[in-house]
Amino acid sequence: MGFFEQRLENCILSSKELLTSNDLEEVMHFYKHAEYEMAFEGLLIELISARRYPFNFDYLEWKELGEHYQLDKDTVFDEMIWEKFMRWGKSYSVQDKC
């Protein structure tokens, strides 16, 4: 498993308590089939819509991951996800931790 795939798995695992079982299942489906950009985009969509942050959220780390998977250039599910992510990520504060 590569560096970015491990980081993505860590993001998913740290977010699992914030997702419904169906949402987690969908994200993991893409992850297990090496559709990492789709897994990360799906994870972002769910967290942003719930307005929740995982306990170890690090905006710069997640931004780097999104750029690695080129969500800043191309998306599958939501063409505005990068802009939404940027607003959501920059809005994070310590009191948002679950």
C-alpha positions, 0 to 999 in steps of 0.5 A, spaced: 500 500 500 502 506 498 503 512 502 497 516 499 493 510 500 495 509 507 493 516 508 486 515 505 485 509 509 486 513 515 482 519 513 476 514 512 477 510 519 478 516 523 471 518 520 467 512 520 463 514 526 461 520 523 458 516 517 452 512 516 453 504 515 451 505 507 455 511 506 461 508 509 460 502 505 460 506 499 466 509 500 470 503 502 467 500 496 471 505 492 477 504 496 477 496 496 477 497 488 483 502 488 478 508 486 481 512 491 479 519 488 472 516 488 473 514 495 476 520 497 471 525 494 465 520 497 468 521 504 468 529 503 461 529 500 458 526 506 462 529 511 461 536 508 454 535 508 454 533 515 458 539 517 462 534 521 470 533 522 474 527 524 477 527 531 484 528 527 482 532 522 488 536 519 486 541 513 493 541 510 494 534 510 487 533 507 488 538 502 494 535 500 491 528 499 485 531 495 490 535 490 494 528 489 487 525 487 486 531 483 480 533 486 482 540 485 482 539 477 477 533 476 471 530 480 466 524 479 460 526 483 460 533 485 463 538 480 463 543 486 466 539 491 473 542 491 470 549 493 466 546 498 472 542 501 476 549 501 470 552 505 469 546 509 476 545 511 478 553 512 472 553 517 474 548 522 476 550 529 478 545 535 471 546 538 468 542 531 472 536 534 467 530 535 
